[in-house]
């Protein structure tokens, strides 16, 4: 990289340095340059990126004058993410009220990032966020999680599929939660509706709440994560492998709280914790799944 003569800071970045900065593959950087979507220069036949213009591109059209987002994680609850936030000491506050609410909080600028697991016809999250006209945003893979039915010991013998939930007491999630959207789809595929179940009056707002409702005898079953079955001593019937992603503001990504969280998540303690919890696949952790134009 070329240094500015009056400072120790690089004046231009290489393709690899930009890929590392944005946490994308070098091929994506070449594609952005070819589409003229990222500031770049061709100097002596080499593709280089002016550091000052790149920083302005990352921060968006309003640059440093835009209102900074609060250090808040909105969206869906994830036990591993919740543990990482507290253990890393990154200082992020959490406002977990479901994926749809998290997406709304992100669009309103009241959260720096949002946890999402929104089911789609051909995958998870990407089609939804790309249809919202977002700018200066990136979708980063957190984990693939095993989701299925958390079942009480008493009801384990009579629930072997979603169709067996007919007439059973079920702990529902709040409207707009990714789990609620997925459950509506699973019910439809099984030829059932919510009216066929004895649904809880008060929705569970987190994975812990859903598992606790079953363990406490308030419900026979809930749609939950495999990682919640063991600590609550529940049976688990796997149904889907879902993607849990983080929608991150591009400028907020470079702030200290988020950098501290992501640095911690690259360490051995994080992976050991995921293995201990169970039900997590971290093979794609940290990769960029979608980048706004």
C-alpha positions as CSV (number, residue, x, y, z in Angstrom):
1,X,0.0,0.0,0.0
2,X,1.2,3.5,-0.7
3,X,1.9,5.9,2.2
4,X,0.9,9.5,2.3
5,X,4.2,11.6,2.4
6,X,2.9,13.6,5.4
7,X,1.6,10.8,7.6
8,X,2.0,7.2,8.5
9,X,-1.5,6.4,7.1
10,X,-1.8,4.6,3.7
11,X,-3.0,6.8,0.9
12,X,-4.2,3.8,-1.2
13,X,-5.3,0.3,-0.2
14,X,-4.8,-2.9,-2.2
15,X,-7.7,-5.2,-3.2
16,X,-6.8,-7.7,-0.5
17,X,-6.7,-4.9,2.2
18,X,-10.1,-3.7,1.1
19,X,-11.5,-7.3,1.1
20,X,-10.2,-7.7,4.7
21,X,-11.6,-4.3,5.7
22,X,-15.1,-5.2,4.3
23,X,-14.9,-8.9,5.3
24,X,-15.7,-10.0,1.8
25,X,-13.8,-12.1,-0.8
26,X,-11.4,-10.3,-3.2
27,X,-13.7,-11.3,-6.1
28,X,-16.5,-9.2,-4.6
29,X,-14.1,-6.2,-4.4
30,X,-13.3,-6.7,-8.1
31,X,-17.0,-6.9,-8.9
32,X,-17.7,-3.6,-7.0
33,X,-14.9,-1.9,-8.9
34,X,-16.1,-3.2,-12.2
35,X,-19.6,-1.9,-11.5
36,X,-18.1,1.4,-10.4
37,X,-19.8,1.1,-7.0
38,X,-16.7,1.6,-4.9
39,X,-14.0,4.4,-5.2
40,X,-10.9,3.0,-7.0
41,X,-8.1,4.0,-9.3
42,X,-6.0,2.1,-11.8
43,X,-2.4,3.1,-11.3
44,X,0.3,1.5,-13.5
45,X,-2.2,-1.2,-14.4
46,X,-2.9,-2.0,-10.7
47,X,-6.2,-1.6,-9.0
48,X,-5.9,0.6,-5.9
49,X,-8.4,2.2,-3.6
50,X,-8.0,5.7,-2.2
51,X,-8.3,5.4,1.6
52,X,-10.0,8.7,2.2
53,X,-12.7,8.2,-0.4
54,X,-13.2,4.6,0.7
55,X,-13.8,5.8,4.3
56,X,-16.4,8.3,3.0
57,X,-18.1,5.5,0.9
58,X,-18.3,3.3,4.0
59,X,-19.8,6.1,6.2
60,X,-22.4,6.9,3.5
61,X,-23.5,10.1,1.8
62,X,-23.7,12.1,5.0
63,X,-20.2,11.1,6.2
64,X,-19.4,11.9,9.7
65,X,-22.2,14.4,10.1
66,X,-24.9,11.7,10.1
67,X,-26.5,10.8,13.4
68,X,-24.6,8.0,15.0
69,X,-26.6,4.9,15.8
70,X,-26.9,3.8,19.4
71,X,-24.9,0.8,20.6
72,X,-28.0,-1.4,20.5
73,X,-28.6,-4.9,19.1
74,X,-32.2,-5.3,18.1
75,X,-34.1,-8.3,16.6
76,X,-34.2,-11.9,17.5
77,X,-32.7,-13.5,20.6
78,X,-29.8,-15.9,20.2
79,X,-28.3,-17.6,23.3
80,X,-24.8,-17.8,21.8
81,X,-24.9,-14.1,20.8
82,X,-26.3,-13.1,24.1
83,X,-23.4,-14.9,25.9
84,X,-20.8,-13.3,23.6
85,X,-22.1,-9.8,24.2
86,X,-21.9,-10.2,28.0
87,X,-18.6,-12.2,28.1
88,X,-16.8,-9.9,25.6
89,X,-17.7,-6.8,27.6
90,X,-18.4,-5.0,24.4
91,X,-21.1,-2.8,26.0
92,X,-23.9,-3.4,23.5
93,X,-27.4,-3.1,24.8
94,X,-30.0,-5.7,23.6
95,X,-33.6,-5.1,22.6
96,X,-34.8,-8.5,21.5
97,X,-38.4,-8.4,20.3
98,X,-38.3,-10.5,17.2
99,X,-36.8,-10.3,13.7
100,X,-39.4,-8.1,12.2
101,X,-39.1,-5.6,15.0
102,X,-35.3,-5.7,14.7
103,X,-35.5,-4.9,11.0
104,X,-37.8,-2.0,11.8
105,X,-35.5,-0.7,14.5
106,X,-32.6,-0.9,12.0
107,X,-34.5,1.0,9.3
108,X,-35.4,3.7,11.9
109,X,-31.7,4.1,12.9
110,X,-32.4,3.1,16.5
111,X,-30.1,0.1,16.4
112,X,-26.6,-0.5,15.2
113,X,-27.3,-4.1,14.2
114,X,-30.2,-6.6,14.2
115,X,-30.4,-10.3,14.6
116,X,-32.5,-12.0,11.9
117,X,-33.8,-15.4,11.0
118,X,-36.6,-14.7,8.6
119,X,-37.8,-17.7,6.5
120,X,-38.1,-17.2,2.8
121,X,-39.1,-19.4,-0.2
122,X,-35.5,-20.1,-1.1
123,X,-33.5,-19.4,2.0
124,X,-33.2,-17.0,4.9
125,X,-33.0,-13.2,5.3
126,X,-31.3,-12.1,2.0
127,X,-34.4,-11.6,-0.1
128,X,-36.1,-9.7,2.8
129,X,-33.3,-7.2,3.5
130,X,-32.5,-6.7,-0.2
131,X,-36.1,-5.7,-0.9
132,X,-36.1,-3.0,1.8
133,X,-34.0,-0.5,-0.1
134,X,-31.4,-0.3,2.6
135,X,-28.1,1.6,2.2
136,X,-24.8,1.3,4.0
137,X,-25.8,-2.1,5.4
138,X,-24.2,-5.6,5.4
139,X,-25.6,-8.9,6.3
140,X,-23.1,-11.1,8.2
141,X,-23.5,-14.8,8.9
142,X,-23.6,-15.6,12.6
143,X,-24.6,-19.3,12.7
144,X,-26.8,-22.0,11.3
145,X,-29.0,-23.2,14.1
146,X,-31.0,-26.4,14.5
147,X,-34.6,-25.6,15.3
148,X,-37.5,-27.9,16.1
149,X,-40.0,-28.8,18.7
150,X,-39.1,-28.6,22.4
151,X,-41.4,-31.2,24.0
152,X,-42.2,-31.9,27.7
153,X,-41.4,-35.4,29.0
154,X,-45.1,-36.0,29.6
155,X,-46.0,-35.2,26.0
156,X,-42.9,-36.8,24.3
157,X,-44.7,-40.0,23.5
158,X,-47.6,-38.3,21.7
159,X,-45.7,-35.7,19.6
160,X,-43.6,-37.1,16.8
161,X,-44.4,-34.4,14.1
162,X,-46.0,-31.0,13.7
163,X,-49.3,-32.7,12.8
164,X,-49.3,-34.3,16.3
165,X,-49.6,-30.8,17.9
166,X,-53.4,-30.8,17.2
167,X,-55.2,-30.2,20.5
168,X,-51.9,-29.7,22.4
169,X,-50.9,-26.8,24.5
170,X,-48.4,-24.7,22.6
171,X,-46.2,-21.8,23.7
172,X,-46.5,-19.2,20.9
173,X,-43.9,-16.5,20.0
174,X,-44.7,-12.9,19.4
175,X,-46.1,-11.7,16.1
176,X,-43.3,-10.8,13.7
177,X,-40.8,-13.1,15.3
178,X,-38.9,-15.3,12.8
179,X,-40.0,-18.3,14.8
180,X,-43.6,-17.3,14.6
181,X,-43.3,-16.9,10.8
182,X,-41.7,-20.3,10.5
183,X,-44.3,-21.9,12.7
184,X,-47.1,-20.5,10.6
185,X,-45.4,-22.1,7.5
186,X,-44.9,-25.5,9.3
187,X,-48.5,-25.5,10.5
188,X,-49.8,-24.8,7.0
189,X,-47.7,-27.7,5.6
190,X,-49.1,-30.0,8.2
191,X,-52.7,-28.9,7.3
192,X,-53.3,-27.2,10.6
193,X,-53.9,-23.6,11.9
194,X,-53.5,-22.0,15.3
195,X,-57.1,-22.7,16.0
196,X,-56.3,-26.4,16.1
197,X,-54.0,-25.8,19.0
198,X,-54.4,-24.6,22.6
199,X,-52.1,-21.6,22.2
200,X,-50.7,-19.7,25.1
201,X,-52.3,-16.3,25.7
202,X,-49.0,-14.6,26.5
203,X,-46.3,-15.0,23.8
204,X,-42.7,-16.0,24.7
205,X,-40.4,-13.2,23.6
206,X,-37.1,-15.1,23.8
207,X,-35.7,-18.7,23.3
208,X,-35.4,-18.9,27.1
209,X,-39.0,-17.9,27.6
210,X,-40.3,-20.5,25.2
211,X,-38.3,-23.3,26.8
212,X,-39.2,-22.2,30.3
213,X,-42.9,-22.3,29.4
214,X,-42.6,-26.0,28.4
215,X,-40.4,-26.9,31.3
216,X,-42.7,-25.2,33.8
217,X,-45.7,-27.1,32.6
218,X,-47.5,-24.2,30.9
219,X,-47.3,-25.9,27.5
220,X,-46.7,-29.3,26.0
221,X,-44.4,-28.0,23.3
222,X,-42.8,-24.9,21.7
223,X,-40.8,-24.2,18.5
224,X,-37.3,-23.7,19.8
225,X,-33.6,-24.2,19.4
226,X,-31.8,-27.5,20.1
227,X,-29.4,-25.7,22.5
228,X,-32.3,-25.0,24.9
229,X,-33.4,-28.6,25.2
230,X,-30.6,-29.8,27.5
231,X,-30.6,-27.1,30.2
232,X,-34.4,-27.3,30.5
233,X,-34.4,-31.1,30.3
234,X,-36.8,-31.2,27.3
235,X,-37.1,-33.6,24.4
236,X,-36.1,-32.1,21.0
237,X,-37.5,-33.0,17.6
238,X,-35.4,-31.4,14.8
239,X,-37.3,-29.8,11.9
240,X,-35.1,-27.2,10.1
241,X,-31.6,-25.8,9.9
242,X,-32.1,-22.0,10.0
243,X,-29.7,-19.2,9.3
244,X,-29.2,-16.5,12.0
245,X,-27.6,-13.4,10.5
246,X,-26.6,-10.0,11.8
247,X,-27.8,-7.0,9.8
248,X,-25.1,-4.4,10.5
249,X,-24.8,-0.7,9.7
250,X,-21.6,-0.3,7.7
251,X,-20.4,2.7,9.7
252,X,-21.3,1.2,13.1
253,X,-19.3,-1.9,12.1
254,X,-16.1,0.0,12.7
255,X,-17.1,1.3,16.1
256,X,-15.4,-0.1,19.2
257,X,-18.3,-2.1,20.6
258,X,-18.9,-4.0,17.4
259,X,-15.2,-4.5,16.7
260,X,-14.8,-5.9,20.2
261,X,-17.7,-8.3,19.8
262,X,-16.5,-9.6,16.4
263,X,-12.9,-9.9,17.6
264,X,-14.1,-12.0,20.5
265,X,-16.3,-14.2,18.2
266,X,-13.1,-15.1,16.2
267,X,-11.5,-16.5,19.3
268,X,-11.3,-20.1,20.7
269,X,-13.6,-19.4,23.7
270,X,-16.4,-18.5,21.4
271,X,-16.2,-21.7,19.4
272,X,-15.8,-23.8,22.6
273,X,-19.0,-22.2,24.0
274,X,-20.9,-22.9,20.7
275,X,-19.8,-26.6,20.9
276,X,-20.9,-26.8,24.5
277,X,-24.3,-25.3,23.8
278,X,-24.9,-27.7,20.9
279,X,-27.1,-27.1,17.9
280,X,-24.8,-24.5,16.2
281,X,-22.9,-24.8,12.9
282,X,-20.3,-22.0,12.7
283,X,-18.7,-23.1,9.4
284,X,-19.8,-19.8,7.7
285,X,-19.5,-17.6,10.7
286,X,-18.4,-14.0,9.9
287,X,-18.9,-14.2,6.1
288,X,-20.7,-11.5,4.2
289,X,-24.0,-12.8,2.9
290,X,-25.3,-9.6,1.4
291,X,-24.0,-6.1,0.9
292,X,-26.1,-3.0,0.0
293,X,-25.2,-1.0,-3.0
